[in-house]
Each structure stands twice: as structure tokens, then as C-alpha cells.
Amino acid sequence: MTVFVWVRSPRGPAPQKWAEMLRKDHSADGRRVLAHHQLTAEEAGLTLDQLAARYPAPAKEEEADHGI
């Protein structure tokens, strides 16, 4: 199942689409996962910009609340 994730990058939250969720807290290259969303088959065909509009990056307060 395709997953839409926000990961922490040097320039701030970055959206990515993964074929599957390997770990709930880190990406394959070690960056922190800030949020993740399982996508429906229809959503999997959307662009990153469309998914980012549908599932905005978490606010800094939310990141702090979750210890991220």
C-alpha cells in the first residue's frame, strides 16, 4: 500500500510517497518521519503537491508534542 509521509529535512518538512511504510519513525535514509497517511488507490495517483494540500505538514507545536 502506498504511503504519503512528511519527513524532516535540512530545509524543513519534505513530502514523499513510499511504496510501503518501513518504520513509523524514520525514513530509509534516517530522516525523522513527522506524519504518515495510508493512501487509497485513488489518492496514490495524486501528485505530491496535491497530497501536501490534502495532508499538510504538521505544525511545529504538534511535532514538539510528539517528541519529534
DAURUR-V145172 format. One record per residue. PHI is phi in radians with two decimals (NA if undefined). D_CENTER is the distance of its C-alpha to the mean C-alpha in whole Angstrom. Layout:
PHI&D_CENTER + PHI&D_CENTER
This chain:
NA&14 + -1.35&11 + -2.21&8 + -1.73&5 + -2.28&1 + -1.88&2 + -2.04&5 + -1.35&9 + -2.24&11 + -1.01&15 + -1.75&15 + 1.92&12 + -1.02&8 + -2.21&7 + -1.42&5 + -2.53&6 + -2.04&7 + -2.01&9 + -1.21&12 + -2.75&12 + -1.58&10 + -1.35&12 + -2.42&12 + -1.40&10 + -2.06&10 + -2.47&10 + -1.44&9 + -1.07&13 + -1.69&14 + 1.62&14 + -1.29&11 + -1.22&10 + -1.49&6 + -1.55&6 + -2.80&5 + -2.51&4 + -2.45&7 + -1.20&10 + -1.79&11 + -1.30&15 + -1.03&17 + -1.16&17 + -1.13&14 + -1.05&13 + -1.48&16 + -1.35&14 + -1.35&13 + -1.05&10 + -1.08&12 + -1.17&13 + -1.18&10 + -1.11&9 + -1.23&12 + -1.31&12 + -2.21&9 + -1.07&9 + -1.06&8 + -1.14&9 + -1.20&13 + -0.98&14 + -1.10&16 + -1.14&14 + -1.06&12 + -1.14&16 + -1.08&17 + -1.69&15 + 1.25&16 + -1.66&13
